[in-house]
């Protein structure tokens, strides 16, 4: 899922080798990618594609630095933007094709909201002079991800690669 805050692009990793796109996006330091709870996504990106961004902005980290007691994306989307987010599709089967309309809507709103949430949170960080703490926490996350050594054999990924290399996918 990619968004610039105006448009959304959903790229199917079962159909497209996302590595070249990810390398291009992650090489632009003037436009760091925005994640919510980036640690899981970054682990997968490193394990599956062997790429990590040079910089990252994580809205969950921003929420934690601000001391918000509920830093989940559904809460932030509603609290900061007034948008209702149905998180039920998050737990659905994302390997089954075609994706459902609910999955596509969830994927689009999930990433579309992030630039707006990040902008609002950064404003609050500035109000409390917490930008430095936020930047250091995001840098620490990337350091941990760079030090992370993926397992040689990961059962889920082995199943994923088997499924994506045959006609069942």
ABEGO torsion letter per residue (X at the ends): XBBAGABBBBBBAAABBAAAAAAAAAABAABBBBBBGAAAAAAAAAAAAGBBBABBBBAAAAAAAAGBABABAAAAAAAAAGBBBBAAAAABBAABOBBBAAAAAAAAAAAAAAAAAAAAAAAAAAAAGAAAAAAAAAAAAAAAAAABBBBABBAAAAAAAAAAABAAX
